[in-house]
Amino acid sequence: MPHLPEGAAQPPLPDRERDLDLVEASFVQGFQEAKDPTSFLRLANIPFVGLTPGGQRLHLLRVETAISADVGAVTPSFGGGAVLYDPLPARMVQQRKDLAFVYHDGRTAMRLSFAEARALSDDSAPSKIEFTADASGKG
């Protein structure tokens, strides 16, 4: 951990969180190559219908993966009011793989991280979303 005092021992992580960044990177790679994405999600313990700790039911709509590469840097110039741009040499270019799980709660879509999606309680039995009529009688 970068903000621990010098010489302080890193607190142990719960088993569920240990190496989660590596597990997430493996998930992205495997999901992109999976012939059966539904079964892959089940193996990764990503619920199709999840319950938050507060009891809110969320339905999985989409898995989003994206790759981006940082190829330039912007730094402030002396005196302010301007910035300097420099393309990065190849050895400094960094690629990022982003992952999000888009869930719907019956009203709106929300993006959850890998850790947030895995933290949901699985309630993936077939379900029905019910809408109540508003005062005008329209759904």
Phi and psi in radians as a Rosetta constraint file:
Dihedral C 1 N 2 CA 2 C 2 CIRCULARHARMONIC -1.242 0.35
Dihedral N 2 CA 2 C 2 N 3 CIRCULARHARMONIC -0.373 0.35
Dihedral C 2 N 3 CA 3 C 3 CIRCULARHARMONIC -1.832 0.35
Dihedral N 3 CA 3 C 3 N 4 CIRCULARHARMONIC 0.270 0.35
Dihedral C 3 N 4 CA 4 C 4 CIRCULARHARMONIC -1.371 0.35
Dihedral N 4 CA 4 C 4 N 5 CIRCULARHARMONIC 2.532 0.35
Dihedral C 4 N 5 CA 5 C 5 CIRCULARHARMONIC -1.064 0.35
Dihedral N 5 CA 5 C 5 N 6 CIRCULARHARMONIC 2.627 0.35
Dihedral C 5 N 6 CA 6 C 6 CIRCULARHARMONIC -1.007 0.35
Dihedral N 6 CA 6 C 6 N 7 CIRCULARHARMONIC 2.311 0.35
Dihedral C 6 N 7 CA 7 C 7 CIRCULARHARMONIC 1.513 0.35
Dihedral N 7 CA 7 C 7 N 8 CIRCULARHARMONIC -0.152 0.35
Dihedral C 7 N 8 CA 8 C 8 CIRCULARHARMONIC -1.350 0.35
Dihedral N 8 CA 8 C 8 N 9 CIRCULARHARMONIC 2.473 0.35
Dihedral C 8 N 9 CA 9 C 9 CIRCULARHARMONIC -1.411 0.35
Dihedral N 9 CA 9 C 9 N 10 CIRCULARHARMONIC 2.478 0.35
Dihedral C 9 N 10 CA 10 C 10 CIRCULARHARMONIC -1.220 0.35
Dihedral N 10 CA 10 C 10 N 11 CIRCULARHARMONIC 2.285 0.35
Dihedral C 10 N 11 CA 11 C 11 CIRCULARHARMONIC -1.141 0.35
Dihedral N 11 CA 11 C 11 N 12 CIRCULARHARMONIC 2.512 0.35
Dihedral C 11 N 12 CA 12 C 12 CIRCULARHARMONIC -1.159 0.35
Dihedral N 12 CA 12 C 12 N 13 CIRCULARHARMONIC 2.449 0.35
Dihedral C 12 N 13 CA 13 C 13 CIRCULARHARMONIC -1.522 0.35
Dihedral N 13 CA 13 C 13 N 14 CIRCULARHARMONIC 2.568 0.35
Dihedral C 13 N 14 CA 14 C 14 CIRCULARHARMONIC -1.039 0.35
Dihedral N 14 CA 14 C 14 N 15 CIRCULARHARMONIC 2.604 0.35
Dihedral C 14 N 15 CA 15 C 15 CIRCULARHARMONIC -0.914 0.35
Dihedral N 15 CA 15 C 15 N 16 CIRCULARHARMONIC -0.654 0.35
Dihedral C 15 N 16 CA 16 C 16 CIRCULARHARMONIC -1.096 0.35
Dihedral N 16 CA 16 C 16 N 17 CIRCULARHARMONIC -0.471 0.35
Dihedral C 16 N 17 CA 17 C 17 CIRCULARHARMONIC -1.765 0.35
Dihedral N 17 CA 17 C 17 N 18 CIRCULARHARMONIC -0.190 0.35
Dihedral C 17 N 18 CA 18 C 18 CIRCULARHARMONIC -1.119 0.35
Dihedral N 18 CA 18 C 18 N 19 CIRCULARHARMONIC 2.250 0.35
Dihedral C 18 N 19 CA 19 C 19 CIRCULARHARMONIC 0.991 0.35
Dihedral N 19 CA 19 C 19 N 20 CIRCULARHARMONIC 0.517 0.35
Dihedral C 19 N 20 CA 20 C 20 CIRCULARHARMONIC -1.065 0.35
Dihedral N 20 CA 20 C 20 N 21 CIRCULARHARMONIC -0.582 0.35
Dihedral C 20 N 21 CA 21 C 21 CIRCULARHARMONIC -1.103 0.35
Dihedral N 21 CA 21 C 21 N 22 CIRCULARHARMONIC -0.657 0.35
Dihedral C 21 N 22 CA 22 C 22 CIRCULARHARMONIC -1.250 0.35
Dihedral N 22 CA 22 C 22 N 23 CIRCULARHARMONIC -0.667 0.35
Dihedral C 22 N 23 CA 23 C 23 CIRCULARHARMONIC -1.123 0.35
Dihedral N 23 CA 23 C 23 N 24 CIRCULARHARMONIC -0.734 0.35
Dihedral C 23 N 24 CA 24 C 24 CIRCULARHARMONIC -1.104 0.35
Dihedral N 24 CA 24 C 24 N 25 CIRCULARHARMONIC -0.754 0.35
Dihedral C 24 N 25 CA 25 C 25 CIRCULARHARMONIC -1.087 0.35
Dihedral N 25 CA 25 C 25 N 26 CIRCULARHARMONIC -0.707 0.35
Dihedral C 25 N 26 CA 26 C 26 CIRCULARHARMONIC -1.151 0.35
Dihedral N 26 CA 26 C 26 N 27 CIRCULARHARMONIC -0.641 0.35
Dihedral C 26 N 27 CA 27 C 27 CIRCULARHARMONIC -1.064 0.35
Dihedral N 27 CA 27 C 27 N 28 CIRCULARHARMONIC -0.840 0.35
Dihedral C 27 N 28 CA 28 C 28 CIRCULARHARMONIC -0.999 0.35
Dihedral N 28 CA 28 C 28 N 29 CIRCULARHARMONIC -0.845 0.35
Dihedral C 28 N 29 CA 29 C 29 CIRCULARHARMONIC -1.089 0.35
Dihedral N 29 CA 29 C 29 N 30 CIRCULARHARMONIC -0.829 0.35
Dihedral C 29 N 30 CA 30 C 30 CIRCULARHARMONIC -1.179 0.35
Dihedral N 30 CA 30 C 30 N 31 CIRCULARHARMONIC -0.674 0.35
Dihedral C 30 N 31 CA 31 C 31 CIRCULARHARMONIC -1.127 0.35
Dihedral N 31 CA 31 C 31 N 32 CIRCULARHARMONIC -0.693 0.35
Dihedral C 31 N 32 CA 32 C 32 CIRCULARHARMONIC -1.132 0.35
Dihedral N 32 CA 32 C 32 N 33 CIRCULARHARMONIC -0.474 0.35
Dihedral C 32 N 33 CA 33 C 33 CIRCULARHARMONIC -1.749 0.35
Dihedral N 33 CA 33 C 33 N 34 CIRCULARHARMONIC -0.102 0.35
Dihedral C 33 N 34 CA 34 C 34 CIRCULARHARMONIC -1.176 0.35
Dihedral N 34 CA 34 C 34 N 35 CIRCULARHARMONIC 2.297 0.35
Dihedral C 34 N 35 CA 35 C 35 CIRCULARHARMONIC -1.388 0.35
Dihedral N 35 CA 35 C 35 N 36 CIRCULARHARMONIC -0.400 0.35
Dihedral C 35 N 36 CA 36 C 36 CIRCULARHARMONIC -2.250 0.35
Dihedral N 36 CA 36 C 36 N 37 CIRCULARHARMONIC 1.473 0.35
Dihedral C 36 N 37 CA 37 C 37 CIRCULARHARMONIC -1.043 0.35
Dihedral N 37 CA 37 C 37 N 38 CIRCULARHARMONIC -0.563 0.35
Dihedral C 37 N 38 CA 38 C 38 CIRCULARHARMONIC -1.096 0.35
Dihedral N 38 CA 38 C 38 N 39 CIRCULARHARMONIC -0.845 0.35
Dihedral C 38 N 39 CA 39 C 39 CIRCULARHARMONIC -1.155 0.35
Dihedral N 39 CA 39 C 39 N 40 CIRCULARHARMONIC -0.620 0.35
Dihedral C 39 N 40 CA 40 C 40 CIRCULARHARMONIC -1.078 0.35
Dihedral N 40 CA 40 C 40 N 41 CIRCULARHARMONIC -0.729 0.35
Dihedral C 40 N 41 CA 41 C 41 CIRCULARHARMONIC -1.098 0.35
Dihedral N 41 CA 41 C 41 N 42 CIRCULARHARMONIC -0.698 0.35
Dihedral C 41 N 42 CA 42 C 42 CIRCULARHARMONIC -1.112 0.35
Dihedral N 42 CA 42 C 42 N 43 CIRCULARHARMONIC -0.752 0.35
Dihedral C 42 N 43 CA 43 C 43 CIRCULARHARMONIC -1.098 0.35
Dihedral N 43 CA 43 C 43 N 44 CIRCULARHARMONIC -0.544 0.35
Dihedral C 43 N 44 CA 44 C 44 CIRCULARHARMONIC -1.499 0.35
Dihedral N 44 CA 44 C 44 N 45 CIRCULARHARMONIC 0.064 0.35
Dihedral C 44 N 45 CA 45 C 45 CIRCULARHARMONIC 1.042 0.35
Dihedral N 45 CA 45 C 45 N 46 CIRCULARHARMONIC 0.695 0.35
Dihedral C 45 N 46 CA 46 C 46 CIRCULARHARMONIC -1.718 0.35
Dihedral N 46 CA 46 C 46 N 47 CIRCULARHARMONIC 1.963 0.35
Dihedral C 46 N 47 CA 47 C 47 CIRCULARHARMONIC -1.286 0.35
Dihedral N 47 CA 47 C 47 N 48 CIRCULARHARMONIC 2.474 0.35
Dihedral C 47 N 48 CA 48 C 48 CIRCULARHARMONIC -1.318 0.35
Dihedral N 48 CA 48 C 48 N 49 CIRCULARHARMONIC -0.631 0.35
Dihedral C 48 N 49 CA 49 C 49 CIRCULARHARMONIC -2.187 0.35
Dihedral N 49 CA 49 C 49 N 50 CIRCULARHARMONIC 2.061 0.35
Dihedral C 49 N 50 CA 50 C 50 CIRCULARHARMONIC -2.108 0.35
Dihedral N 50 CA 50 C 50 N 51 CIRCULARHARMONIC 2.664 0.35
Dihedral C 50 N 51 CA 51 C 51 CIRCULARHARMONIC -1.959 0.35
Dihedral N 51 CA 51 C 51 N 52 CIRCULARHARMONIC 2.282 0.35
Dihedral C 51 N 52 CA 52 C 52 CIRCULARHARMONIC -1.324 0.35
Dihedral N 52 CA 52 C 52 N 53 CIRCULARHARMONIC 2.896 0.35
Dihedral C 52 N 53 CA 53 C 53 CIRCULARHARMONIC -0.992 0.35
Dihedral N 53 CA 53 C 53 N 54 CIRCULARHARMONIC -0.465 0.35
Dihedral C 53 N 54 CA 54 C 54 CIRCULARHARMONIC -1.480 0.35
Dihedral N 54 CA 54 C 54 N 55 CIRCULARHARMONIC 0.014 0.35
Dihedral C 54 N 55 CA 55 C 55 CIRCULARHARMONIC 1.580 0.35
Dihedral N 55 CA 55 C 55 N 56 CIRCULARHARMONIC 0.108 0.35
Dihedral C 55 N 56 CA 56 C 56 CIRCULARHARMONIC -1.303 0.35
Dihedral N 56 CA 56 C 56 N 57 CIRCULARHARMONIC 2.287 0.35
Dihedral C 56 N 57 CA 57 C 57 CIRCULARHARMONIC -1.603 0.35
Dihedral N 57 CA 57 C 57 N 58 CIRCULARHARMONIC 2.228 0.35
Dihedral C 57 N 58 CA 58 C 58 CIRCULARHARMONIC -2.106 0.35
Dihedral N 58 CA 58 C 58 N 59 CIRCULARHARMONIC 2.430 0.35
Dihedral C 58 N 59 CA 59 C 59 CIRCULARHARMONIC -1.985 0.35
Dihedral N 59 CA 59 C 59 N 60 CIRCULARHARMONIC 2.195 0.35
Dihedral C 59 N 60 CA 60 C 60 CIRCULARHARMONIC -1.245 0.35
Dihedral N 60 CA 60 C 60 N 61 CIRCULARHARMONIC 2.177 0.35
Dihedral C 60 N 61 CA 61 C 61 CIRCULARHARMONIC -1.839 0.35
Dihedral N 61 CA 61 C 61 N 62 CIRCULARHARMONIC -0.679 0.35
Dihedral C 61 N 62 CA 62 C 62 CIRCULARHARMONIC -2.714 0.35
Dihedral N 62 CA 62 C 62 N 63 CIRCULARHARMONIC 2.585 0.35
Dihedral C 62 N 63 CA 63 C 63 CIRCULARHARMONIC -1.946 0.35
Dihedral N 63 CA 63 C 63 N 64 CIRCULARHARMONIC 2.164 0.35
Dihedral C 63 N 64 CA 64 C 64 CIRCULARHARMONIC -1.939 0.35
Dihedral N 64 CA 64 C 64 N 65 CIRCULARHARMONIC 2.230 0.35
Dihedral C 64 N 65 CA 65 C 65 CIRCULARHARMONIC -2.175 0.35
Dihedral N 65 CA 65 C 65 N 66 CIRCULARHARMONIC 2.505 0.35
Dihedral C 65 N 66 CA 66 C 66 CIRCULARHARMONIC -2.563 0.35
Dihedral N 66 CA 66 C 66 N 67 CIRCULARHARMONIC 2.555 0.35
Dihedral C 66 N 67 CA 67 C 67 CIRCULARHARMONIC -2.051 0.35
Dihedral N 67 CA 67 C 67 N 68 CIRCULARHARMONIC 2.272 0.35
Dihedral C 67 N 68 CA 68 C 68 CIRCULARHARMONIC -2.280 0.35
Dihedral N 68 CA 68 C 68 N 69 CIRCULARHARMONIC 2.738 0.35
Dihedral C 68 N 69 CA 69 C 69 CIRCULARHARMONIC -2.311 0.35
Dihedral N 69 CA 69 C 69 N 70 CIRCULARHARMONIC 2.251 0.35
Dihedral C 69 N 70 CA 70 C 70 CIRCULARHARMONIC -1.460 0.35
Dihedral N 70 CA 70 C 70 N 71 CIRCULARHARMONIC 1.960 0.35
Dihedral C 70 N 71 CA 71 C 71 CIRCULARHARMONIC -2.016 0.35
Dihedral N 71 CA 71 C 71 N 72 CIRCULARHARMONIC -0.020 0.35
Dihedral C 71 N 72 CA 72 C 72 CIRCULARHARMONIC -2.590 0.35
Dihedral N 72 CA 72 C 72 N 73 CIRCULARHARMONIC 2.855 0.35
Dihedral C 72 N 73 CA 73 C 73 CIRCULARHARMONIC -2.327 0.35
Dihedral N 73 CA 73 C 73 N 74 CIRCULARHARMONIC 2.499 0.35
Dihedral C 73 N 74 CA 74 C 74 CIRCULARHARMONIC -2.055 0.35
Dihedral N 74 CA 74 C 74 N 75 CIRCULARHARMONIC 2.259 0.35
Dihedral C 74 N 75 CA 75 C 75 CIRCULARHARMONIC -2.273 0.35
Dihedral N 75 CA 75 C 75 N 76 CIRCULARHARMONIC 2.566 0.35
Dihedral C 75 N 76 CA 76 C 76 CIRCULARHARMONIC -1.191 0.35
Dihedral N 76 CA 76 C 76 N 77 CIRCULARHARMONIC 2.528 0.35
Dihedral C 76 N 77 CA 77 C 77 CIRCULARHARMONIC -1.561 0.35
Dihedral N 77 CA 77 C 77 N 78 CIRCULARHARMONIC 2.833 0.35
Dihedral C 77 N 78 CA 78 C 78 CIRCULARHARMONIC -1.131 0.35
Dihedral N 78 CA 78 C 78 N 79 CIRCULARHARMONIC 2.422 0.35
Dihedral C 78 N 79 CA 79 C 79 CIRCULARHARMONIC 1.593 0.35
Dihedral N 79 CA 79 C 79 N 80 CIRCULARHARMONIC -0.184 0.35
Dihedral C 79 N 80 CA 80 C 80 CIRCULARHARMONIC 1.241 0.35
Dihedral N 80 CA 80 C 80 N 81 CIRCULARHARMONIC 3.122 0.35
Dihedral C 80 N 81 CA 81 C 81 CIRCULARHARMONIC 1.440 0.35
Dihedral N 81 CA 81 C 81 N 82 CIRCULARHARMONIC -0.103 0.35
Dihedral C 81 N 82 CA 82 C 82 CIRCULARHARMONIC -2.684 0.35
Dihedral N 82 CA 82 C 82 N 83 CIRCULARHARMONIC 2.905 0.35
Dihedral C 82 N 83 CA 83 C 83 CIRCULARHARMONIC -2.293 0.35
Dihedral N 83 CA 83 C 83 N 84 CIRCULARHARMONIC 2.769 0.35
Dihedral C 83 N 84 CA 84 C 84 CIRCULARHARMONIC -1.895 0.35
Dihedral N 84 CA 84 C 84 N 85 CIRCULARHARMONIC 2.378 0.35
Dihedral C 84 N 85 CA 85 C 85 CIRCULARHARMONIC -1.977 0.35
Dihedral N 85 CA 85 C 85 N 86 CIRCULARHARMONIC 2.352 0.35
Dihedral C 85 N 86 CA 86 C 86 CIRCULARHARMONIC -2.367 0.35
Dihedral N 86 CA 86 C 86 N 87 CIRCULARHARMONIC 2.249 0.35
Dihedral C 86 N 87 CA 87 C 87 CIRCULARHARMONIC -1.166 0.35
Dihedral N 87 CA 87 C 87 N 88 CIRCULARHARMONIC 2.551 0.35
Dihedral C 87 N 88 CA 88 C 88 CIRCULARHARMONIC -1.523 0.35
Dihedral N 88 CA 88 C 88 N 89 CIRCULARHARMONIC 2.488 0.35
Dihedral C 88 N 89 CA 89 C 89 CIRCULARHARMONIC -1.167 0.35
Dihedral N 89 CA 89 C 89 N 90 CIRCULARHARMONIC 2.718 0.35
Dihedral C 89 N 90 CA 90 C 90 CIRCULARHARMONIC -0.897 0.35
Dihedral N 90 CA 90 C 90 N 91 CIRCULARHARMONIC -0.698 0.35
Dihedral C 90 N 91 CA 91 C 91 CIRCULARHARMONIC -1.176 0.35
Dihedral N 91 CA 91 C 91 N 92 CIRCULARHARMONIC -0.287 0.35
Dihedral C 91 N 92 CA 92 C 92 CIRCULARHARMONIC -1.783 0.35
Dihedral N 92 CA 92 C 92 N 93 CIRCULARHARMONIC -0.095 0.35
Dihedral C 92 N 93 CA 93 C 93 CIRCULARHARMONIC -1.204 0.35
Dihedral N 93 CA 93 C 93 N 94 CIRCULARHARMONIC 2.299 0.35
Dihedral C 93 N 94 CA 94 C 94 CIRCULARHARMONIC -2.071 0.35
Dihedral N 94 CA 94 C 94 N 95 CIRCULARHARMONIC 2.324 0.35
Dihedral C 94 N 95 CA 95 C 95 CIRCULARHARMONIC -1.732 0.35
Dihedral N 95 CA 95 C 95 N 96 CIRCULARHARMONIC 2.512 0.35
Dihedral C 95 N 96 CA 96 C 96 CIRCULARHARMONIC -2.182 0.35
Dihedral N 96 CA 96 C 96 N 97 CIRCULARHARMONIC 2.424 0.35
Dihedral C 96 N 97 CA 97 C 97 CIRCULARHARMONIC -1.968 0.35
Dihedral N 97 CA 97 C 97 N 98 CIRCULARHARMONIC 2.028 0.35
Dihedral C 97 N 98 CA 98 C 98 CIRCULARHARMONIC -1.785 0.35
Dihedral N 98 CA 98 C 98 N 99 CIRCULARHARMONIC 2.538 0.35
Dihedral C 98 N 99 CA 99 C 99 CIRCULARHARMONIC -2.383 0.35
Dihedral N 99 CA 99 C 99 N 100 CIRCULARHARMONIC 2.365 0.35
Dihedral C 99 N 100 CA 100 C 100 CIRCULARHARMONIC -2.559 0.35
Dihedral N 100 CA 100 C 100 N 101 CIRCULARHARMONIC 2.594 0.35
Dihedral C 100 N 101 CA 101 C 101 CIRCULARHARMONIC -1.979 0.35
Dihedral N 101 CA 101 C 101 N 102 CIRCULARHARMONIC 2.113 0.35
Dihedral C 101 N 102 CA 102 C 102 CIRCULARHARMONIC -1.673 0.35
Dihedral N 102 CA 102 C 102 N 103 CIRCULARHARMONIC 2.021 0.35
Dihedral C 102 N 103 CA 103 C 103 CIRCULARHARMONIC -1.953 0.35
Dihedral N 103 CA 103 C 103 N 104 CIRCULARHARMONIC 2.724 0.35
Dihedral C 103 N 104 CA 104 C 104 CIRCULARHARMONIC -2.147 0.35
Dihedral N 104 CA 104 C 104 N 105 CIRCULARHARMONIC 2.378 0.35
Dihedral C 104 N 105 CA 105 C 105 CIRCULARHARMONIC -1.807 0.35
Dihedral N 105 CA 105 C 105 N 106 CIRCULARHARMONIC 0.199 0.35
Dihedral C 105 N 106 CA 106 C 106 CIRCULARHARMONIC 1.753 0.35
Dihedral N 106 CA 106 C 106 N 107 CIRCULARHARMONIC -0.261 0.35
Dihedral C 106 N 107 CA 107 C 107 CIRCULARHARMONIC -2.192 0.35
Dihedral N 107 CA 107 C 107 N 108 CIRCULARHARMONIC -0.734 0.35
Dihedral C 107 N 108 CA 108 C 108 CIRCULARHARMONIC -2.582 0.35
Dihedral N 108 CA 108 C 108 N 109 CIRCULARHARMONIC 2.782 0.35
Dihedral C 108 N 109 CA 109 C 109 CIRCULARHARMONIC -1.588 0.35
Dihedral N 109 CA 109 C 109 N 110 CIRCULARHARMONIC 2.550 0.35
Dihedral C 109 N 110 CA 110 C 110 CIRCULARHARMONIC -2.434 0.35
Dihedral N 110 CA 110 C 110 N 111 CIRCULARHARMONIC 2.531 0.35
Dihedral C 110 N 111 CA 111 C 111 CIRCULARHARMONIC -1.688 0.35
Dihedral N 111 CA 111 C 111 N 112 CIRCULARHARMONIC 2.222 0.35
Dihedral C 111 N 112 CA 112 C 112 CIRCULARHARMONIC -2.005 0.35
Dihedral N 112 CA 112 C 112 N 113 CIRCULARHARMONIC 2.594 0.35
Dihedral C 112 N 113 CA 113 C 113 CIRCULARHARMONIC -1.344 0.35
Dihedral N 113 CA 113 C 113 N 114 CIRCULARHARMONIC 3.014 0.35
Dihedral C 113 N 114 CA 114 C 114 CIRCULARHARMONIC -1.001 0.35
Dihedral N 114 CA 114 C 114 N 115 CIRCULARHARMONIC -0.841 0.35
Dihedral C 114 N 115 CA 115 C 115 CIRCULARHARMONIC -1.108 0.35
Dihedral N 115 CA 115 C 115 N 116 CIRCULARHARMONIC -0.719 0.35
Dihedral C 115 N 116 CA 116 C 116 CIRCULARHARMONIC -1.148 0.35
Dihedral N 116 CA 116 C 116 N 117 CIRCULARHARMONIC -0.717 0.35
Dihedral C 116 N 117 CA 117 C 117 CIRCULARHARMONIC -1.157 0.35
Dihedral N 117 CA 117 C 117 N 118 CIRCULARHARMONIC -0.724 0.35
Dihedral C 117 N 118 CA 118 C 118 CIRCULARHARMONIC -1.213 0.35
Dihedral N 118 CA 118 C 118 N 119 CIRCULARHARMONIC -0.382 0.35
Dihedral C 118 N 119 CA 119 C 119 CIRCULARHARMONIC -1.404 0.35
Dihedral N 119 CA 119 C 119 N 120 CIRCULARHARMONIC -0.228 0.35
Dihedral C 119 N 120 CA 120 C 120 CIRCULARHARMONIC -1.183 0.35
Dihedral N 120 CA 120 C 120 N 121 CIRCULARHARMONIC 2.532 0.35
Dihedral C 120 N 121 CA 121 C 121 CIRCULARHARMONIC -1.341 0.35
Dihedral N 121 CA 121 C 121 N 122 CIRCULARHARMONIC 2.362 0.35
Dihedral C 121 N 122 CA 122 C 122 CIRCULARHARMONIC -1.363 0.35
Dihedral N 122 CA 122 C 122 N 123 CIRCULARHARMONIC 2.130 0.35
Dihedral C 122 N 123 CA 123 C 123 CIRCULARHARMONIC -2.306 0.35
Dihedral N 123 CA 123 C 123 N 124 CIRCULARHARMONIC 0.805 0.35
Dihedral C 123 N 124 CA 124 C 124 CIRCULARHARMONIC -1.451 0.35
Dihedral N 124 CA 124 C 124 N 125 CIRCULARHARMONIC 0.324 0.35
Dihedral C 124 N 125 CA 125 C 125 CIRCULARHARMONIC -1.155 0.35
Dihedral N 125 CA 125 C 125 N 126 CIRCULARHARMONIC 2.734 0.35
Dihedral C 125 N 126 CA 126 C 126 CIRCULARHARMONIC -0.907 0.35
Dihedral N 126 CA 126 C 126 N 127 CIRCULARHARMONIC 2.413 0.35
Dihedral C 126 N 127 CA 127 C 127 CIRCULARHARMONIC -2.424 0.35
Dihedral N 127 CA 127 C 127 N 128 CIRCULARHARMONIC 2.890 0.35
Dihedral C 127 N 128 CA 128 C 128 CIRCULARHARMONIC -2.246 0.35
Dihedral N 128 CA 128 C 128 N 129 CIRCULARHARMONIC 2.358 0.35
Dihedral C 128 N 129 CA 129 C 129 CIRCULARHARMONIC -1.697 0.35
Dihedral N 129 CA 129 C 129 N 130 CIRCULARHARMONIC 2.106 0.35
Dihedral C 129 N 130 CA 130 C 130 CIRCULARHARMONIC -1.772 0.35
Dihedral N 130 CA 130 C 130 N 131 CIRCULARHARMONIC 2.414 0.35
Dihedral C 130 N 131 CA 131 C 131 CIRCULARHARMONIC -1.986 0.35
Dihedral N 131 CA 131 C 131 N 132 CIRCULARHARMONIC 2.386 0.35
Dihedral C 131 N 132 CA 132 C 132 CIRCULARHARMONIC -1.698 0.35
Dihedral N 132 CA 132 C 132 N 133 CIRCULARHARMONIC 2.564 0.35
Dihedral C 132 N 133 CA 133 C 133 CIRCULARHARMONIC -1.238 0.35
Dihedral N 133 CA 133 C 133 N 134 CIRCULARHARMONIC 2.453 0.35
Dihedral C 133 N 134 CA 134 C 134 CIRCULARHARMONIC -1.459 0.35
Dihedral N 134 CA 134 C 134 N 135 CIRCULARHARMONIC -3.062 0.35
Dihedral C 134 N 135 CA 135 C 135 CIRCULARHARMONIC -1.042 0.35
Dihedral N 135 CA 135 C 135 N 136 CIRCULARHARMONIC -0.482 0.35
Dihedral C 135 N 136 CA 136 C 136 CIRCULARHARMONIC -1.411 0.35
Dihedral N 136 CA 136 C 136 N 137 CIRCULARHARMONIC -0.122 0.35
Dihedral C 136 N 137 CA 137 C 137 CIRCULARHARMONIC 1.526 0.35
Dihedral N 137 CA 137 C 137 N 138 CIRCULARHARMONIC -0.014 0.35
Dihedral C 137 N 138 CA 138 C 138 CIRCULARHARMONIC -1.621 0.35
Dihedral N 138 CA 138 C 138 N 139 CIRCULARHARMONIC 2.471 0.35
